[in-house]
Amino acid sequence: MTKRFVLITSPMTAEEEKRLAAALAPPLGWWHQLPNTWAIVDHASAHDGSYFRGLVQAINHETRCLVVEVRDNNWTLRAPMAQGEWFRDHWEP
C-alpha cells in the first residue's frame, strides 16, 4: 500500500531544496510546485513522518517542518494542467 505525505518547511535555500529533492529520489516520488511544500509518495510504504523530518534536519538543523501522512484520497488542486497530472498519475491509489 502506498503512503502519502505532505511536507511543509520553513524557507530553504535553492541548494538545500536540491539536496532534499535528491534525498527523495526513487522509489519515492515527489511534487514541489508550491513554495516550501512537498507532496511525497512512498510506494513501498517504507517510511513514516519522522524519516522525512530527519531528512530536513540533516540538510539544515534550523529548518522547521511539518510532516502529515495523508490517509484518504480526497484532494483538489488549482494549478496548470501539467502540474496536476502528477497527482492523477502518482497520488491516486
C-alpha atoms as a printed R data frame, in Angstrom:
   type eleno elety resid chain resno      x      y       z
1  ATOM     1    CA   MET     A     1  0.000  0.000   0.000
2  ATOM     2    CA   THR     A     2  1.313  3.429  -0.949
3  ATOM     3    CA   LYS     A     3  1.841  6.011   1.774
4  ATOM     4    CA   ARG     A     4  1.354  9.696   1.036
5  ATOM     5    CA   PHE     A     5  2.829 12.635   2.916
6  ATOM     6    CA   VAL     A     6  2.749 16.408   2.775
7  ATOM     7    CA   LEU     A     7  5.958 18.062   3.968
8  ATOM     8    CA   ILE     A     8  5.939 21.789   4.695
9  ATOM     9    CA   THR     A     9  9.175 23.542   5.581
10 ATOM    10    CA   SER     A    10 10.311 26.955   6.622
11 ATOM    11    CA   PRO     A    11 12.143 28.643   3.717
12 ATOM    12    CA   MET     A    12 15.118 26.705   2.392
13 ATOM    13    CA   THR     A    13 17.880 27.852   0.056
14 ATOM    14    CA   ALA     A    14 17.927 26.595  -3.524
15 ATOM    15    CA   GLU     A    15 20.861 24.347  -2.634
16 ATOM    16    CA   GLU     A    16 19.003 22.892   0.368
17 ATOM    17    CA   GLU     A    17 15.945 22.206  -1.807
18 ATOM    18    CA   LYS     A    18 18.184 20.488  -4.361
19 ATOM    19    CA   ARG     A    19 19.601 18.269  -1.604
20 ATOM    20    CA   LEU     A    20 16.117 17.417  -0.371
21 ATOM    21    CA   ALA     A    21 14.985 16.541  -3.895
22 ATOM    22    CA   ALA     A    22 17.998 14.239  -4.259
23 ATOM    23    CA   ALA     A    23 17.136 12.556  -0.946
24 ATOM    24    CA   LEU     A    24 13.594 11.967  -2.224
25 ATOM    25    CA   ALA     A    25 14.880 10.004  -5.226
26 ATOM    26    CA   PRO     A    26 13.096  6.854  -6.430
27 ATOM    27    CA   PRO     A    27 11.492  4.737  -5.210
28 ATOM    28    CA   LEU     A    28  9.976  7.834  -3.591
29 ATOM    29    CA   GLY     A    29  8.094 10.279  -5.767
30 ATOM    30    CA   TRP     A    30  7.512 13.940  -5.082
31 ATOM    31    CA   TRP     A    31  5.783 17.090  -6.268
32 ATOM    32    CA   HIS     A    32  7.166 20.513  -5.355
33 ATOM    33    CA   GLN     A    33  5.293 23.237  -7.226
34 ATOM    34    CA   LEU     A    34  4.316 25.376  -4.225
35 ATOM    35    CA   PRO     A    35  6.941 27.164  -2.121
36 ATOM    36    CA   ASN     A    36  8.101 25.206   0.917
37 ATOM    37    CA   THR     A    37  5.611 22.393   0.211
38 ATOM    38    CA   TRP     A    38  6.344 18.856  -0.947
39 ATOM    39    CA   ALA     A    39  3.834 16.112  -1.742
40 ATOM    40    CA   ILE     A    40  5.590 12.772  -1.342
41 ATOM    41    CA   VAL     A    41  4.540  9.248  -2.302
42 ATOM    42    CA   ASP     A    42  6.197  6.169  -0.831
43 ATOM    43    CA   HIS     A    43  5.042  3.244  -2.963
44 ATOM    44    CA   ALA     A    44  6.958  0.782  -0.780
45 ATOM    45    CA   SER     A    45  5.380  2.132   2.432
46 ATOM    46    CA   ALA     A    46  8.865  2.005   3.912
47 ATOM    47    CA   HIS     A    47  8.888  5.364   5.718
48 ATOM    48    CA   ASP     A    48  6.987  7.385   8.286
49 ATOM    49    CA   GLY     A    49  6.852 11.088   9.020
50 ATOM    50    CA   SER     A    50  9.919 11.029  11.253
51 ATOM    51    CA   TYR     A    51 12.008  9.809   8.310
52 ATOM    52    CA   PHE     A    52 11.191 12.929   6.287
53 ATOM    53    CA   ARG     A    53 11.686 15.176   9.316
54 ATOM    54    CA   GLY     A    54 15.139 13.603   9.658
55 ATOM    55    CA   LEU     A    55 15.972 14.355   6.027
56 ATOM    56    CA   VAL     A    56 15.179 18.020   6.572
57 ATOM    57    CA   GLN     A    57 17.123 18.102   9.835
58 ATOM    58    CA   ALA     A    58 20.166 16.514   8.166
59 ATOM    59    CA   ILE     A    59 20.161 19.233   5.496
60 ATOM    60    CA   ASN     A    60 19.755 22.145   7.903
61 ATOM    61    CA   HIS     A    61 19.059 21.555  11.580
62 ATOM    62    CA   GLU     A    62 17.462 25.025  11.869
63 ATOM    63    CA   THR     A    63 14.820 24.404   9.196
64 ATOM    64    CA   ARG     A    64 11.408 23.857  10.729
65 ATOM    65    CA   CYS     A    65  8.998 21.398   9.159
66 ATOM    66    CA   LEU     A    66  5.641 19.718   9.439
67 ATOM    67    CA   VAL     A    67  5.028 16.244   8.021
68 ATOM    68    CA   VAL     A    68  1.469 14.972   7.654
69 ATOM    69    CA   GLU     A    69  0.592 11.490   6.448
70 ATOM    70    CA   VAL     A    70 -2.448 11.646   4.168
71 ATOM    71    CA   ARG     A    71 -4.584  8.551   4.526
72 ATOM    72    CA   ASP     A    72 -7.553  9.351   2.323
73 ATOM    73    CA   ASN     A    73 -7.714 10.323  -1.309
74 ATOM    74    CA   ASN     A    74 -9.814 13.462  -1.022
75 ATOM    75    CA   TRP     A    75 -7.802 16.238  -2.621
76 ATOM    76    CA   THR     A    76 -8.195 19.140  -5.004
77 ATOM    77    CA   LEU     A    77 -5.628 21.280  -6.783
78 ATOM    78    CA   ARG     A    78 -5.608 24.538  -8.687
79 ATOM    79    CA   ALA     A    79 -2.509 24.554 -10.878
80 ATOM    80    CA   PRO     A    80 -1.533 24.300 -14.540
81 ATOM    81    CA   MET     A    81 -2.625 21.036 -16.185
82 ATOM    82    CA   ALA     A    82  0.899 19.566 -16.343
83 ATOM    83    CA   GLN     A    83  1.374 20.067 -12.592
84 ATOM    84    CA   GLY     A    84 -1.965 18.431 -11.846
85 ATOM    85    CA   GLU     A    85 -1.077 15.395 -13.938
86 ATOM    86    CA   TRP     A    86  1.477 14.310 -11.350
87 ATOM    87    CA   PHE     A    87 -1.306 13.944  -8.780
88 ATOM    88    CA   ARG     A    88 -3.513 11.954 -11.126
89 ATOM    89    CA   ASP     A    89 -0.584  9.700 -12.047
90 ATOM    90    CA   HIS     A    90  1.041  9.264  -8.619
91 ATOM    91    CA   TRP     A    91 -1.246 10.335  -5.787
92 ATOM    92    CA   GLU     A    92 -4.227  8.218  -6.755
93 ATOM    93    CA   PRO     A    93 -4.345  4.755  -5.124
